[in-house]
Amino acid sequence: MARPLVQRTAARVASIPAPVGGWNARDSIANMEPMDAVQLTNFFPSVSNITLRGGFVNWVTGISGQVQTLINYSTGTVEKLFAWAGGSIYDVTTQGAVGAAVKSGLTNSKWEHINVTTAAGSYLYCVNGVDAPLLYNNSTWESITASSAIPITGVTTTTLSNISLFKNRVWFIQKDTLKAWYLPTGAVGGVAQVLDMSQIAKYGGHLVDLDTWTLDAGYGADDNLVFVTSNGEVIVWRGTDPSSDATWASAGVWKLGSPVGNRCMLKYSGDLLLITLDGLLPLASALQSSRLDPRVALSNKIQGAITAATTNYGSNFGWELLYSSKNNALWINVPVAEGQQEQWVMNNITKSWCNFTGWAANCWETFNDNPYFGGNGVVCKAWDSTYVDGTSNIQTNVLQAFNYYESRGVKKYFTRARPSIFTDGAPAVFVGMNVDFNVADSTASLSFSPTTVGLWDTGVWDTALWGAGLQITNNWQGITGLGYCGAIQLKSSSSGIQLEWAATDVVYQTGWAGI
């Protein structure tokens, strides 16, 4: 027969910092650090608290179809943004309704690009492996063939699927092969020469992506050209003239996990990041350690989520990396499904992770230092200071790590919680306590009354706070939970409001006996 609960000790109070350690999808739910989170959605972990991410605004609307490529044309004096959708190219530099397509009749809208400057001018160079490459000179778009005004000979140009710039040469990948092609120095056309890696890539497959890797973060002897194959081989070259054995040599071949998507590489300071089945890898670390060592991956703490996502969604279009220096954030675009993409975001300073939802992004680009994404008929400016997702509230959900409160094996009765929240408005906030590894939604309403900021002709002199920014609220909220360990769950819904969560005070009693 069940016995009644009997209180043996007085109430205790514990203060727990917000989960600045970030999202943990690696460790057991029973073995996480107290400042980690089982779930951290739409909050960004900073050094001392977690902050509500920015929202997005529609930048350009009225585009026909899904925007699958965004490209920034930059010359130093000219900045333009172009969007590819439905086989057409649109100039989306200026906010508002889209104008007529600047080019149409293309086979698909999945393009790769570089900006390149020669003695003849500054160009945007784009390839997709199906159509002839496109060369833009700030006024016209030219399809590059063997007979165009600026020709490329030696290779069928419609087979060129990726592009990069190394040592003043334009380099291409030939689709579904292990061949790379390069142009003469300082040229955007001419006779293409082949670099065939079929005798080097012993695991076969085809070349997927290429980029430069600068170990010393400068231009010198440590500059490398990196190719990655569909089977995860990383082939590194060093030198200036691929036709000369005296000035060109292989720096090595390494085996990593297979890359995910065709946009799998990103320049990251002097390093080069690669998204693979092994996670998000910086090459400087990955190529100097064992593939079996998971600690080299920047995504090590969310590796469980990486493994599940690449298994379930690895073939979906939309995998992409983006670094936003303005927000100190690096993210992976995860295409769960078209219109249901997520972003897994890392704080560049703390290396803590979170995930963002509500940004239905097929592709990303940085334009005027701001991140932009392409969606269904729209281009959107992301991480906007309006704190609104278009016209919708930003929804957050956090489940902090389960905590034994320094007394394992002792049952606790949780009664009250007081989250310390900074805000400039009155968002809908809910808080609850989950116990004994139950991850179900158990939140309850939180009374929320922030201090009134002093507004001209509204605030009361000598009472209202003049010029104050975010105001703290830390009201006690009744909660209920009986178990050996507990995890704070906090949810919010807001529009046009900043929100920061610093810590939570929890009241509980120990020494409960009976069932």
QUIMO-V530487 format. One record per residue. N is the residue number from 0. RES is the residue in one letter. SS is DSSP state (hx for helix, st for strand, lp for the rest). D_LAST is the distance of its C-alpha to the last C-alpha in whole Angstrom. Layout:
<<N | RES | SS | D_LAST> <N | RES | SS | D_LAST>>
This chain:
<<0 | M | lp | 9> <1 | A | lp | 6> <2 | R | lp | 6> <3 | P | lp | 7> <4 | L | lp | 6> <5 | V | st | 10> <6 | Q | lp | 12> <7 | R | lp | 14> <8 | T | lp | 17> <9 | A | lp | 19> <10 | A | st | 19> <11 | R | st | 21> <12 | V | st | 23> <13 | A | st | 24> <14 | S | st | 27> <15 | I | st | 28> <16 | P | st | 31> <17 | A | lp | 31> <18 | P | lp | 31> <19 | V | lp | 35> <20 | G | lp | 35> <21 | G | st | 35> <22 | W | st | 33> <23 | N | lp | 32> <24 | A | lp | 32> <25 | R | lp | 33> <26 | D | lp | 30> <27 | S | lp | 27> <28 | I | lp | 24> <29 | A | lp | 22> <30 | N | lp | 25> <31 | M | lp | 27> <32 | E | lp | 29> <33 | P | lp | 27> <34 | M | lp | 30> <35 | D | st | 30> <36 | A | st | 29> <37 | V | st | 28> <38 | Q | st | 30> <39 | L | st | 33> <40 | T | st | 35> <41 | N | lp | 38> <42 | F | st | 37> <43 | F | st | 40> <44 | P | st | 38> <45 | S | lp | 41> <46 | V | lp | 41> <47 | S | lp | 39> <48 | N | lp | 37> <49 | I | st | 37> <50 | T | st | 39> <51 | L | st | 40> <52 | R | lp | 42> <53 | G | lp | 46> <54 | G | st | 46> <55 | F | st | 50> <56 | V | st | 53> <57 | N | st | 55> <58 | W | st | 58> <59 | V | st | 60> <60 | T | st | 60> <61 | G | lp | 62> <62 | I | lp | 62> <63 | S | lp | 62> <64 | G | lp | 59> <65 | Q | st | 57> <66 | V | st | 58> <67 | Q | st | 57> <68 | T | st | 59> <69 | L | st | 60> <70 | I | st | 62> <71 | N | st | 64> <72 | Y | st | 67> <73 | S | st | 68> <74 | T | lp | 72> <75 | G | lp | 71> <76 | T | lp | 73> <77 | V | lp | 72> <78 | E | st | 68> <79 | K | st | 67> <80 | L | st | 64> <81 | F | st | 65> <82 | A | st | 62> <83 | W | st | 63> <84 | A | st | 62> <85 | G | lp | 63> <86 | G | lp | 66> <87 | S | st | 67> <88 | I | st | 67> <89 | Y | st | 67> <90 | D | st | 67> <91 | V | lp | 64> <92 | T | lp | 65> <93 | T | lp | 65> <94 | Q | lp | 63> <95 | G | st | 63> <96 | A | st | 64> <97 | V | lp | 65> <98 | G | lp | 69> <99 | A | lp | 71> <100 | A | lp | 70> <101 | V | lp | 72> <102 | K | st | 72> <103 | S | lp | 71> <104 | G | lp | 72> <105 | L | lp | 69> <106 | T | lp | 68> <107 | N | lp | 64> <108 | S | lp | 62> <109 | K | lp | 61> <110 | W | lp | 63> <111 | E | st | 63> <112 | H | st | 65> <113 | I | st | 67> <114 | N | st | 69> <115 | V | st | 72> <116 | T | st | 75> <117 | T | st | 78> <118 | A | lp | 82> <119 | A | lp | 82> <120 | G | st | 79> <121 | S | st | 76> <122 | Y | st | 74> <123 | L | st | 71> <124 | Y | st | 70> <125 | C | st | 68> <126 | V | st | 68> <127 | N | lp | 65> <128 | G | lp | 67> <129 | V | lp | 68> <130 | D | lp | 71> <131 | A | lp | 73> <132 | P | st | 72> <133 | L | st | 72> <134 | L | st | 74> <135 | Y | st | 74> <136 | N | lp | 76> <137 | N | lp | 75> <138 | S | lp | 77> <139 | T | lp | 78> <140 | W | st | 76> <141 | E | st | 77> <142 | S | st | 76> <143 | I | st | 77> <144 | T | lp | 79> <145 | A | lp | 82> <146 | S | lp | 85> <147 | S | lp | 83> <148 | A | lp | 84> <149 | I | lp | 82> <150 | P | lp | 82> <151 | I | st | 80> <152 | T | st | 82> <153 | G | lp | 81> <154 | V | lp | 77> <155 | T | lp | 76> <156 | T | hx | 75> <157 | T | hx | 72> <158 | T | hx | 71> <159 | L | st | 69> <160 | S | st | 66> <161 | N | st | 65> <162 | I | st | 67> <163 | S | st | 67> <164 | L | st | 69> <165 | F | st | 70> <166 | K | lp | 73> <167 | N | lp | 75> <168 | R | st | 74> <169 | V | st | 73> <170 | W | st | 71> <171 | F | st | 69> <172 | I | st | 67> <173 | Q | st | 69> <174 | K | lp | 66> <175 | D | lp | 65> <176 | T | lp | 67> <177 | L | lp | 67> <178 | K | st | 70> <179 | A | st | 70> <180 | W | st | 73> <181 | Y | st | 74> <182 | L | lp | 77> <183 | P | lp | 80> <184 | T | lp | 79> <185 | G | lp | 79> <186 | A | lp | 79> <187 | V | lp | 77> <188 | G | lp | 80> <189 | G | st | 82> <190 | V | st | 82> <191 | A | lp | 78> <192 | Q | st | 78> <193 | V | st | 75> <194 | L | st | 73> <195 | D | st | 72> <196 | M | lp | 69> <197 | S | lp | 69> <198 | Q | lp | 70> <199 | I | lp | 67> <200 | A | lp | 64> <201 | K | lp | 63> <202 | Y | lp | 60> <203 | G | lp | 62> <204 | G | lp | 61> <205 | H | lp | 62> <206 | L | st | 62> <207 | V | st | 60> <208 | D | st | 60> <209 | L | st | 62> <210 | D | st | 62> <211 | T | st | 63> <212 | W | st | 62> <213 | T | st | 63> <214 | L | lp | 62> <215 | D | lp | 63> <216 | A | lp | 63> <217 | G | lp | 66> <218 | Y | lp | 69> <219 | G | lp | 71> <220 | A | lp | 71> <221 | D | lp | 67> <222 | D | st | 67> <223 | N | st | 66> <224 | L | st | 66> <225 | V | st | 63> <226 | F | st | 62> <227 | V | st | 59> <228 | T | st | 59> <229 | S | lp | 57> <230 | N | lp | 56> <231 | G | lp | 55> <232 | E | st | 58> <233 | V | st | 59> <234 | I | st | 63> <235 | V | st | 64> <236 | W | st | 68> <237 | R | st | 70> <238 | G | st | 73> <239 | T | lp | 75> <240 | D | lp | 78> <241 | P | lp | 76> <242 | S | lp | 80> <243 | S | lp | 80> <244 | D | lp | 79> <245 | A | lp | 80> <246 | T | lp | 78> <247 | W | st | 75> <248 | A | st | 72> <249 | S | st | 69> <250 | A | st | 66> <251 | G | st | 64> <252 | V | st | 62> <253 | W | st | 58> <254 | K | st | 55> <255 | L | lp | 52> <256 | G | lp | 50> <257 | S | lp | 52> <258 | P | st | 52> <259 | V | lp | 50> <260 | G | lp | 53> <261 | N | lp | 56> <262 | R | lp | 55> <263 | C | lp | 54> <264 | M | st | 55> <265 | L | st | 55> <266 | K | st | 57> <267 | Y | st | 55> <268 | S | lp | 57> <269 | G | lp | 59> <270 | D | st | 57> <271 | L | st | 56> <272 | L | st | 53> <273 | L | st | 52> <274 | I | st | 49> <275 | T | st | 49> <276 | L | lp | 46> <277 | D | lp | 45> <278 | G | st | 45> <279 | L | st | 47> <280 | L | st | 49> <281 | P | st | 51> <282 | L | hx | 54> <283 | A | hx | 55> <284 | S | hx | 52> <285 | A | hx | 52> <286 | L | lp | 55> <287 | Q | lp | 55> <288 | S | lp | 52> <289 | S | lp | 50> <290 | R | lp | 49> <291 | L | lp | 46> <292 | D | lp | 45> <293 | P | hx | 43> <294 | R | hx | 43> <295 | V | hx | 46> <296 | A | st | 45> <297 | L | lp | 44> <298 | S | lp | 42> <299 | N | hx | 40> <300 | K | hx | 37> <301 | I | hx | 37> <302 | Q | hx | 38> <303 | G | hx | 35> <304 | A | hx | 36> <305 | I | hx | 40> <306 | T | hx | 40> <307 | A | hx | 38> <308 | A | hx | 41> <309 | T | hx | 44> <310 | T | hx | 43> <311 | N | hx | 42> <312 | Y | hx | 44> <313 | G | lp | 47> <314 | S | lp | 50> <315 | N | lp | 49> <316 | F | lp | 52> <317 | G | lp | 51> <318 | W | lp | 50> <319 | E | st | 51> <320 | L | st | 51> <321 | L | st | 52> <322 | Y | st | 52> <323 | S | st | 52> <324 | S | lp | 53> <325 | K | lp | 53> <326 | N | lp | 50> <327 | N | lp | 49> <328 | A | st | 47> <329 | L | st | 48> <330 | W | st | 46> <331 | I | st | 46> <332 | N | st | 47> <333 | V | st | 44> <334 | P | lp | 46> <335 | V | lp | 43> <336 | A | lp | 45> <337 | E | lp | 48> <338 | G | lp | 47> <339 | Q | lp | 44> <340 | Q | lp | 44> <341 | E | st | 42> <342 | Q | st | 43> <343 | W | st | 41> <344 | V | st | 42> <345 | M | st | 43> <346 | N | st | 44> <347 | N | lp | 47> <348 | I | lp | 46> <349 | T | lp | 43> <350 | K | lp | 42> <351 | S | lp | 39> <352 | W | st | 38> <353 | C | st | 37> <354 | N | st | 38> <355 | F | st | 40> <356 | T | lp | 40> <357 | G | lp | 43> <358 | W | lp | 46> <359 | A | lp | 47> <360 | A | lp | 50> <361 | N | lp | 52> <362 | C | st | 54> <363 | W | st | 54> <364 | E | st | 57> <365 | T | st | 57> <366 | F | st | 60> <367 | N | lp | 61> <368 | D | lp | 58> <369 | N | st | 56> <370 | P | st | 54> <371 | Y | st | 55> <372 | F | st | 53> <373 | G | st | 55> <374 | G | lp | 53> <375 | N | st | 54> <376 | G | lp | 57> <377 | V | lp | 57> <378 | V | st | 57> <379 | C | st | 54> <380 | K | st | 54> <381 | A | st | 51> <382 | W | st | 49> <383 | D | st | 51> <384 | S | lp | 50> <385 | T | lp | 50> <386 | Y | lp | 46> <387 | V | lp | 46> <388 | D | st | 46> <389 | G | lp | 49> <390 | T | lp | 48> <391 | S | st | 45> <392 | N | lp | 42> <393 | I | st | 40> <394 | Q | st | 37> <395 | T | st | 34> <396 | N | st | 31> <397 | V | st | 29> <398 | L | st | 26> <399 | Q | st | 26> <400 | A | lp | 25> <401 | F | lp | 21> <402 | N | st | 21> <403 | Y | lp | 19> <404 | Y | lp | 21> <405 | E | lp | 22> <406 | S | lp | 19> <407 | R | lp | 18> <408 | G | lp | 15> <409 | V | lp | 13> <410 | K | lp | 10> <411 | K | st | 12> <412 | Y | st | 12> <413 | F | st | 15> <414 | T | st | 17> <415 | R | st | 21> <416 | A | st | 24> <417 | R | st | 27> <418 | P | st | 29> <419 | S | st | 33> <420 | I | st | 35> <421 | F | st | 39> <422 | T | st | 41> <423 | D | lp | 44> <424 | G | lp | 43> <425 | A | lp | 40> <426 | P | lp | 38> <427 | A | st | 35> <428 | V | st | 32> <429 | F | st | 28> <430 | V | st | 26> <431 | G | st | 22> <432 | M | st | 19> <433 | N | st | 18> <434 | V | st | 15> <435 | D | lp | 15> <436 | F | lp | 18> <437 | N | lp | 18> <438 | V | lp | 22> <439 | A | lp | 22> <440 | D | lp | 23> <441 | S | lp | 21> <442 | T | lp | 24> <443 | A | st | 24> <444 | S | st | 28> <445 | L | lp | 29> <446 | S | lp | 31> <447 | F | lp | 34> <448 | S | lp | 38> <449 | P | lp | 40> <450 | T | lp | 43> <451 | T | lp | 46> <452 | V | st | 49> <453 | G | st | 52> <454 | L | lp | 54> <455 | W | lp | 58> <456 | D | lp | 59> <457 | T | lp | 55> <458 | G | lp | 53> <459 | V | lp | 54> <460 | W | lp | 56> <461 | D | lp | 54> <462 | T | lp | 51> <463 | A | lp | 50> <464 | L | st | 50> <465 | W | st | 53> <466 | G | lp | 53> <467 | A | lp | 50> <468 | G | lp | 48> <469 | L | lp | 44> <470 | Q | st | 42> <471 | I | st | 39> <472 | T | st | 36> <473 | N | lp | 33> <474 | N | lp | 31> <475 | W | lp | 27> <476 | Q | st | 25> <477 | G | st | 22> <478 | I | st | 19> <479 | T | st | 15> <480 | G | st | 13> <481 | L | st | 10> <482 | G | st | 11> <483 | Y | lp | 13> <484 | C | lp | 16> <485 | G | st | 17> <486 | A | st | 21> <487 | I | st | 23> <488 | Q | st | 25> <489 | L | st | 28> <490 | K | st | 30> <491 | S | st | 34> <492 | S | st | 36> <493 | S | st | 40> <494 | S | lp | 44> <495 | G | lp | 46> <496 | I | lp | 44> <497 | Q | lp | 43> <498 | L | st | 40> <499 | E | st | 38> <500 | W | st | 35> <501 | A | st | 35> <502 | A | st | 31> <503 | T | st | 28> <504 | D | st | 26> <505 | V | st | 23> <506 | V | st | 21> <507 | Y | st | 17> <508 | Q | st | 15> <509 | T | st | 14> <510 | G | lp | 12> <511 | W | lp | 9> <512 | A | st | 7> <513 | G | lp | 4> <514 | I | lp | 0>>
